[in-house]
Amino acid sequence: MDRTLFSEEHELFRKSFRKFLEKEVIPHQERWRASGIVDRDAWRKAGAEGFLCPWMEEQYGGAGGDFLHSVVIMEEMAKVYESGFAIPLHSDVIVPYLHSFGNDAQKKKWLPGCASGELVTAIAMTEPGTGSDLAAVATTAKRVGDEYVLNGSKTFISNGILCDLCIVVAKTENAPGDPHRSMSLFVVEAGRPGFVKGKKLAKMGMASQDTSELHFEDCRIPVENRLGDEGAGFLMLMQKLQQERLVVAIGAQACAEQVLADTVRYTQERTAFGKPISKFQNTQFKLVECATECEVGRAFLDKVVGEHVRGKYLVKECSMAKLWQTEMSQRVIDTCLQFFGGYGYMLEYPVTRAFMDARVQRIFAGTNEIMKIIVAKQMGL
């Protein structure tokens, strides 16, 4: 169906970003996957072209666009199967914390670098002993005069190796015994004594994404590095997780659509028993089922994105989208992979990498089981 989300300006932006991908991303993807990390220079080039935080105001170095410009970037990256260059994580999950909750001094200090690519960001929530249960974080931030002393470990941190700024979720001492009112957010710069980047983790998918452990060992940061009020961290996280989950859903939907399109072409070219496998009834039925799921998913997701851009409160809908789009994407990709036969098990084929990349989407940004709990509460159950 025709989409009505985007203006002519957004489509021109899409063409420009496609050219960037063709020049600065696609030629390097194999090398990035082999090394497990994206070139830092790619971040700077993306910033110079206005592709980082495109929604940010020009006064902070942004392009002055909107969230739909970010959606364009997410969709186009999915079309070239680039899951490691974490522009959406940086631009639309992490930097919004600085933009929404930072004071004037913090914004002037950090936002321009985030837009230019000089500052790559990460957010450290997950710990070895806790994932979706944010209230159970054990990392502490103890105030000592005009500083906080951070102690604790985080794991599964995307951009963990490259990051120049890391937003850290830690417990403060303002409300002992109440995990929801004793959680605060801190910005920690790379290079601070006591901020130790651990080993880069080997993963099933997202091969070019530098995911690592992070450790804070008596890491001292100034009080000025705290975002918002002490103890307000949980509320800030709740405000921003809506968009994070929507970002995951957008990527999952776009990936499913691209895999389906590539699979349709492949089945029209591959022959068995003297004819293209697209002419077999089983192939047609399975691909029709996939196409129907993609169309249904697209209609719902575009509606949610449009409402989100208009500022609607969509905790239920964004949680539904994260749940349904990631489950749907895994189903579609698995079905499509089968048509590639043995080649579908080979890493040189994008569908194989997409299959592995898709699995984590049901885990991060809150597991899909957590999404069901959130939706159930929103339903009054």
C-alpha positions as a Python dict, from the first residue, in 0.01 Angstrom:
ca = {
    (1, 'M'): (0, 0, 0),
    (2, 'D'): (105, 358, -49),
    (3, 'R'): (273, 512, 253),
    (4, 'T'): (179, 860, 367),
    (5, 'L'): (433, 915, 646),
    (6, 'F'): (702, 1091, 448),
    (7, 'S'): (719, 1426, 275),
    (8, 'E'): (914, 1503, -41),
    (9, 'E'): (1191, 1637, 182),
    (10, 'H'): (1213, 1302, 359),
    (11, 'E'): (1240, 1119, 27),
    (12, 'L'): (1519, 1349, -90),
    (13, 'F'): (1692, 1278, 240),
    (14, 'R'): (1647, 906, 170),
    (15, 'K'): (1821, 936, -168),
    (16, 'S'): (2106, 1124, -8),
    (17, 'F'): (2150, 864, 265),
    (18, 'R'): (2142, 582, 10),
    (19, 'K'): (2435, 743, -167),
    (20, 'F'): (2618, 766, 165),
    (21, 'L'): (2560, 395, 227),
    (22, 'E'): (2682, 304, -121),
    (23, 'K'): (3001, 506, -76),
    (24, 'E'): (3087, 485, 293),
    (25, 'V'): (2923, 169, 429),
    (26, 'I'): (2868, -109, 176),
    (27, 'P'): (3234, -125, 59),
    (28, 'H'): (3347, -176, 420),
    (29, 'Q'): (3085, -414, 556),
    (30, 'E'): (3279, -737, 512),
    (31, 'R'): (3586, -591, 680),
    (32, 'W'): (3378, -449, 967),
    (33, 'R'): (3219, -788, 1026),
    (34, 'A'): (3558, -957, 1029),
    (35, 'S'): (3704, -708, 1277),
    (36, 'G'): (3391, -685, 1491),
    (37, 'I'): (3385, -306, 1489),
    (38, 'V'): (3293, -15, 1261),
    (39, 'D'): (3556, 240, 1160),
    (40, 'R'): (3544, 548, 1380),
    (41, 'D'): (3590, 755, 1066),
    (42, 'A'): (3252, 630, 943),
    (43, 'W'): (3088, 802, 1239),
    (44, 'R'): (3256, 1132, 1156),
    (45, 'K'): (3158, 1106, 791),
    (46, 'A'): (2797, 1036, 887),
    (47, 'G'): (2801, 1338, 1116),
    (48, 'A'): (2951, 1562, 849),
    (49, 'E'): (2669, 1466, 611),
    (50, 'G'): (2397, 1538, 870),
    (51, 'F'): (2301, 1176, 927),
    (52, 'L'): (2358, 1167, 1303),
    (53, 'C'): (2075, 1304, 1520),
    (54, 'P'): (1903, 1456, 1214),
    (55, 'W'): (1615, 1570, 1435),
    (56, 'M'): (1839, 1789, 1650),
    (57, 'E'): (1823, 2168, 1634),
    (58, 'E'): (2081, 2346, 1424),
    (59, 'Q'): (2205, 2538, 1728),
    (60, 'Y'): (2351, 2212, 1857),
    (61, 'G'): (2488, 2103, 1521),
    (62, 'G'): (2189, 1899, 1409),
    (63, 'A'): (2010, 1913, 1076),
    (64, 'G'): (1687, 2055, 1219),
    (65, 'G'): (1474, 1768, 1092),
    (66, 'D'): (1242, 1533, 1279),
    (67, 'F'): (1211, 1172, 1392),
    (68, 'L'): (1096, 1070, 1044),
    (69, 'H'): (1441, 1152, 912),
    (70, 'S'): (1570, 898, 1161),
    (71, 'V'): (1311, 645, 1044),
    (72, 'V'): (1446, 686, 690),
    (73, 'I'): (1795, 605, 815),
    (74, 'M'): (1676, 295, 1003),
    (75, 'E'): (1491, 164, 699),
    (76, 'E'): (1776, 223, 456),
    (77, 'M'): (2030, 59, 685),
    (78, 'A'): (1807, -247, 708),
    (79, 'K'): (1792, -263, 328),
    (80, 'V'): (2170, -305, 309),
    (81, 'Y'): (2176, -545, 606),
    (82, 'E'): (2390, -316, 822),
    (83, 'S'): (2323, -409, 1183),
    (84, 'G'): (2654, -306, 1337),
    (85, 'F'): (2682, 63, 1254),
    (86, 'A'): (2462, 170, 1545),
    (87, 'I'): (2339, 507, 1419),
    (88, 'P'): (1980, 448, 1543),
    (89, 'L'): (2105, 351, 1889),
    (90, 'H'): (2319, 664, 1910),
    (91, 'S'): (2081, 911, 1749),
    (92, 'D'): (1742, 792, 1865),
    (93, 'V'): (1797, 601, 2188),
    (94, 'I'): (2094, 752, 2372),
    (95, 'V'): (2136, 1113, 2263),
    (96, 'P'): (1768, 1191, 2339),
    (97, 'Y'): (1852, 1148, 2709),
    (98, 'L'): (2109, 1427, 2682),
    (99, 'H'): (1875, 1640, 2474),
    (100, 'S'): (1570, 1600, 2699),
    (101, 'F'): (1724, 1587, 3045),
    (102, 'G'): (2053, 1772, 3008),
    (103, 'N'): (2079, 2130, 3134),
    (104, 'D'): (2199, 2410, 2908),
    (105, 'A'): (2565, 2360, 2999),
    (106, 'Q'): (2547, 1985, 2938),
    (107, 'K'): (2375, 2030, 2603),
    (108, 'K'): (2630, 2282, 2483),
    (109, 'K'): (2912, 2058, 2602),
    (110, 'W'): (2802, 1727, 2450),
    (111, 'L'): (2534, 1761, 2183),
    (112, 'P'): (2749, 1918, 1906),
    (113, 'G'): (2995, 1630, 1929),
    (114, 'C'): (2711, 1378, 1917),
    (115, 'A'): (2583, 1537, 1596),
    (116, 'S'): (2926, 1560, 1435),
    (117, 'G'): (3034, 1205, 1515),
    (118, 'E'): (3323, 1319, 1733),
    (119, 'L'): (3140, 1170, 2031),
    (120, 'V'): (3004, 818, 1999),
    (121, 'T'): (2761, 724, 2276),
    (122, 'A'): (2661, 415, 2470),
    (123, 'I'): (2411, 350, 2747),
    (124, 'A'): (2495, 111, 3030),
    (125, 'M'): (2186, -47, 3183),
    (126, 'T'): (2230, -425, 3173),
    (127, 'E'): (2445, -595, 3436),
    (128, 'P'): (2574, -951, 3471),
    (129, 'G'): (2299, -1020, 3724),
    (130, 'T'): (2010, -822, 3579),
    (131, 'G'): (1863, -745, 3238),
    (132, 'S'): (1507, -624, 3192),
    (133, 'D'): (1458, -572, 3568),
    (134, 'L'): (1611, -225, 3586),
    (135, 'A'): (1520, -181, 3951),
    (136, 'A'): (1768, -457, 4038),
    (137, 'V'): (2081, -277, 3914),
    (138, 'A'): (2369, -307, 4157),
    (139, 'T'): (2606, -39, 4024),
    (140, 'T'): (2635, 236, 4283),
    (141, 'A'): (2711, 607, 4271),
    (142, 'K'): (2813, 746, 4609),
    (143, 'R'): (2837, 1120, 4647),
    (144, 'V'): (3159, 1248, 4799),
    (145, 'G'): (3165, 1626, 4808),
    (146, 'D'): (3136, 1760, 4454),
    (147, 'E'): (3189, 1420, 4297),
    (148, 'Y'): (3023, 1082, 4259),
    (149, 'V'): (3219, 761, 4292),
    (150, 'L'): (3088, 485, 4065),
    (151, 'N'): (3139, 116, 4128),
    (152, 'G'): (2993, -176, 3936),
    (153, 'S'): (2995, -367, 3609),
    (154, 'K'): (2778, -360, 3300),
    (155, 'T'): (2754, -608, 3015),
    (156, 'F'): (2617, -644, 2662),
    (157, 'I'): (2687, -273, 2599),
    (158, 'S'): (2659, -176, 2233),
    (159, 'N'): (2922, 77, 2121),
    (160, 'G'): (3108, -28, 2436),
    (161, 'I'): (3450, -16, 2273),
    (162, 'L'): (3400, 293, 2055),
    (163, 'C'): (3205, 505, 2301),
    (164, 'D'): (3334, 846, 2408),
    (165, 'L'): (3034, 911, 2633),
    (166, 'C'): (2844, 651, 2830),
    (167, 'I'): (2517, 712, 3015),
    (168, 'V'): (2535, 492, 3322),
    (169, 'V'): (2240, 374, 3528),
    (170, 'A'): (2341, 358, 3895),
    (171, 'K'): (2186, 358, 4241),
    (172, 'T'): (2231, 661, 4463),
    (173, 'E'): (2172, 695, 4835),
    (174, 'N'): (1885, 943, 4830),
    (175, 'A'): (1611, 682, 4887),
    (176, 'P'): (1752, 364, 5046),
    (177, 'G'): (1526, 65, 5000),
    (178, 'D'): (1327, 219, 4715),
    (179, 'P'): (1491, 112, 4389),
    (180, 'H'): (1258, 326, 4178),
    (181, 'R'): (1355, 648, 4358),
    (182, 'S'): (1723, 573, 4415),
    (183, 'M'): (1819, 531, 4050),
    (184, 'S'): (2011, 808, 3873),
    (185, 'L'): (2173, 863, 3535),
    (186, 'F'): (2533, 976, 3491),
    (187, 'V'): (2740, 1071, 3190),
    (188, 'V'): (3087, 917, 3204),
    (189, 'E'): (3352, 1020, 2954),
    (190, 'A'): (3594, 762, 2814),
    (191, 'G'): (3938, 797, 2961),
    (192, 'R'): (3826, 879, 3315),
    (193, 'P'): (4030, 687, 3574),
    (194, 'G'): (3831, 389, 3690),
    (195, 'F'): (3623, 361, 3371),
    (196, 'V'): (3748, 36, 3222),
    (197, 'K'): (3632, -102, 2890),
    (198, 'G'): (3632, -479, 2909),
    (199, 'K'): (3663, -738, 2639),
    (200, 'K'): (3466, -720, 2316),
    (201, 'L'): (3205, -994, 2335),
    (202, 'A'): (3164, -1261, 2067),
    (203, 'K'): (2801, -1279, 1954),
    (204, 'M'): (2578, -1491, 1734),
    (205, 'G'): (2479, -1196, 1517),
    (206, 'M'): (2538, -824, 1464),
    (207, 'A'): (2898, -910, 1384),
    (208, 'S'): (3024, -556, 1326),
    (209, 'Q'): (2869, -418, 1645),
    (210, 'D'): (3128, -360, 1919),
    (211, 'T'): (2947, -505, 2219),
    (212, 'S'): (3149, -520, 2539),
    (213, 'E'): (3164, -529, 2915),
    (214, 'L'): (3220, -204, 3105),
    (215, 'H'): (3359, -171, 3456),
    (216, 'F'): (3355, 119, 3701),
    (217, 'E'): (3620, 91, 3969),
    (218, 'D'): (3610, 389, 4204),
    (219, 'C'): (3540, 599, 3896),
    (220, 'R'): (3507, 963, 3999),
    (221, 'I'): (3291, 1202, 3801),
    (222, 'P'): (3183, 1557, 3886),
    (223, 'V'): (2831, 1624, 4010),
    (224, 'E'): (2784, 1821, 3687),
    (225, 'N'): (2781, 1487, 3500),
    (226, 'R'): (2455, 1377, 3660),
    (227, 'L'): (2154, 1400, 3429),
    (228, 'G'): (1853, 1554, 3599),
    (229, 'D'): (1782, 1522, 3969),
    (230, 'E'): (1927, 1255, 4191),
    (231, 'G'): (1683, 966, 4206),
    (232, 'A'): (1499, 1065, 3885),
    (233, 'G'): (1670, 803, 3670),
    (234, 'F'): (1388, 550, 3665),
    (235, 'L'): (1133, 807, 3550),
    (236, 'M'): (1368, 928, 3276),
    (237, 'L'): (1418, 573, 3155),
    (238, 'M'): (1045, 512, 3145),
    (239, 'Q'): (997, 821, 2932),
    (240, 'K'): (1256, 722, 2675),
    (241, 'L'): (1206, 347, 2654),
    (242, 'Q'): (892, 409, 2445),
    (243, 'Q'): (1100, 540, 2156),
    (244, 'E'): (1372, 278, 2206),
    (245, 'R'): (1121, 0, 2157),
    (246, 'L'): (977, 173, 1854),
    (247, 'V'): (1328, 196, 1704),
    (248, 'V'): (1365, -182, 1742),
    (249, 'A'): (1027, -240, 1577),
    (250, 'I'): (1116, -15, 1283),
    (251, 'G'): (1437, -204, 1216),
    (252, 'A'): (1266, -542, 1246),
    (253, 'Q'): (991, -446, 1004),
    (254, 'A'): (1229, -305, 744),
    (255, 'C'): (1456, -610, 764),
    (256, 'A'): (1164, -849, 713),
    (257, 'E'): (1053, -655, 407),
    (258, 'Q'): (1402, -657, 256),
    (259, 'V'): (1456, -1027, 317),
    (260, 'L'): (1119, -1102, 159),
    (261, 'A'): (1198, -892, -149),
    (262, 'D'): (1535, -1062, -192),
    (263, 'T'): (1379, -1404, -145),
    (264, 'V'): (1111, -1342, -407),
    (265, 'R'): (1384, -1254, -658),
    (266, 'Y'): (1588, -1558, -559),
    (267, 'T'): (1297, -1801, -602),
    (268, 'Q'): (1229, -1658, -946),
    (269, 'E'): (1589, -1727, -1048),
    (270, 'R'): (1658, -2061, -878),
    (271, 'T'): (1531, -2365, -1065),
    (272, 'A'): (1438, -2715, -952),
    (273, 'F'): (1288, -2993, -1161),
    (274, 'G'): (1307, -2775, -1468),
    (275, 'K'): (1129, -2463, -1346),
    (276, 'P'): (1176, -2167, -1108),
    (277, 'I'): (1092, -2266, -752),
    (278, 'S'): (860, -1964, -740),
    (279, 'K'): (622, -2169, -958),
    (280, 'F'): (575, -2434, -691),
    (281, 'Q'): (257, -2395, -491),
    (282, 'N'): (433, -2435, -156),
    (283, 'T'): (670, -2152, -243),
    (284, 'Q'): (383, -1928, -343),
    (285, 'F'): (177, -2004, -33),
    (286, 'K'): (467, -1945, 206),
    (287, 'L'): (575, -1621, 41),
    (288, 'V'): (215, -1496, 33),
    (289, 'E'): (192, -1562, 406),
    (290, 'C'): (516, -1364, 459),
    (291, 'A'): (397, -1080, 237),
    (292, 'T'): (69, -1060, 425),
    (293, 'E'): (247, -1041, 760),
    (294, 'C'): (473, -765, 627),
    (295, 'E'): (180, -564, 492),
    (296, 'V'): (-19, -596, 814),
    (297, 'G'): (285, -506, 1017),
    (298, 'R'): (363, -205, 800),
    (299, 'A'): (11, -63, 833),
    (300, 'F'): (20, -88, 1212),
    (301, 'L'): (375, 37, 1249),
    (302, 'D'): (331, 340, 1024),
    (303, 'K'): (26, 435, 1228),
    (304, 'V'): (224, 410, 1553),
    (305, 'V'): (518, 606, 1410),
    (306, 'G'): (287, 881, 1289),
    (307, 'E'): (121, 910, 1628),
    (308, 'H'): (461, 907, 1801),
    (309, 'V'): (582, 1195, 1586),
    (310, 'R'): (272, 1388, 1692),
    (311, 'G'): (367, 1338, 2056),
    (312, 'K'): (105, 1083, 2159),
    (313, 'Y'): (151, 868, 2471),
    (314, 'L'): (197, 522, 2322),
    (315, 'V'): (350, 296, 2583),
    (316, 'K'): (104, 18, 2501),
    (317, 'E'): (133, 56, 2124),
    (318, 'C'): (514, 82, 2119),
    (319, 'S'): (539, -225, 2340),
    (320, 'M'): (299, -407, 2107),
    (321, 'A'): (506, -303, 1807),
    (322, 'K'): (830, -420, 1964),
    (323, 'L'): (665, -751, 2051),
    (324, 'W'): (484, -815, 1724),
    (325, 'Q'): (731, -674, 1473),
    (326, 'T'): (1027, -866, 1617),
    (327, 'E'): (831, -1193, 1633),
    (328, 'M'): (699, -1139, 1281),
    (329, 'S'): (1044, -1056, 1145),
    (330, 'Q'): (1191, -1377, 1287),
    (331, 'R'): (907, -1582, 1133),
    (332, 'V'): (944, -1421, 792),
    (333, 'I'): (1323, -1448, 782),
    (334, 'D'): (1316, -1812, 894),
    (335, 'T'): (1061, -1899, 627),
    (336, 'C'): (1258, -1716, 359),
    (337, 'L'): (1589, -1875, 459),
    (338, 'Q'): (1444, -2218, 385),
    (339, 'F'): (1412, -2132, 16),
    (340, 'F'): (1786, -2075, -8),
    (341, 'G'): (1852, -2436, 86),
    (342, 'G'): (2211, -2500, 191),
    (343, 'Y'): (2308, -2150, 85),
    (344, 'G'): (2081, -2019, 358),
    (345, 'Y'): (2332, -2161, 608),
    (346, 'M'): (2626, -1978, 454),
    (347, 'L'): (2740, -1650, 609),
    (348, 'E'): (2811, -1499, 269),
    (349, 'Y'): (2435, -1473, 213),
    (350, 'P'): (2260, -1172, 369),
    (351, 'V'): (1955, -1381, 464),
    (352, 'T'): (2179, -1592, 689),
    (353, 'R'): (2317, -1290, 870),
    (354, 'A'): (1968, -1140, 894),
    (355, 'F'): (1847, -1459, 1061),
    (356, 'M'): (2115, -1432, 1328),
    (357, 'D'): (2075, -1056, 1370),
    (358, 'A'): (1699, -1088, 1419),
    (359, 'R'): (1716, -1317, 1719),
    (360, 'V'): (1838, -1054, 1964),
    (361, 'Q'): (1553, -819, 1877),
    (362, 'R'): (1323, -1026, 2096),
    (363, 'I'): (1565, -981, 2386),
    (364, 'F'): (1707, -627, 2398),
    (365, 'A'): (1515, -308, 2477),
    (366, 'G'): (1319, -522, 2722),
    (367, 'T'): (1243, -885, 2643),
    (368, 'N'): (922, -967, 2461),
    (369, 'E'): (795, -1124, 2782),
    (370, 'I'): (835, -786, 2950),
    (371, 'M'): (646, -626, 2660),
    (372, 'K'): (353, -856, 2736),
    (373, 'I'): (358, -754, 3102),
    (374, 'I'): (358, -384, 3006),
    (375, 'V'): (70, -427, 2763),
    (376, 'A'): (-126, -629, 3018),
    (377, 'K'): (-91, -345, 3272),
    (378, 'Q'): (-196, -90, 3013),
    (379, 'M'): (-505, -305, 2951),
    (380, 'G'): (-588, -295, 3320),
    (381, 'L'): (-526, -667, 3369),
}
